[in-house]
């Protein structure tokens, strides 16, 4: 099976640095799993409506990972607290 390449925007890397260590490790593990299959059903992944190209949300504890898939590349756009999700999505749209 081909793996996907995962890259992070500067915003996502900055977001990840601000997250406490115990949560950061869980999020990094979730992101690594995306490289195997970024659209696994039943794992807290949801395609968000109204975005072209499509934007996906991955739940990881109280945090959400927003990402896009282009060919074999997954681009992590943001890693945010679930309470900030709606505000950040409005800025991305």
Secondary structure, 3 states (H helix, E strand, C coil): CCCCEEEECHHHHHHHHCCCHHHHHHHHHHHHHHCCCCCCCCCCEEEECCCCCCEEEEEECCEEEEEEEECCEEEEEEEEEHHHHHHHHHHHC
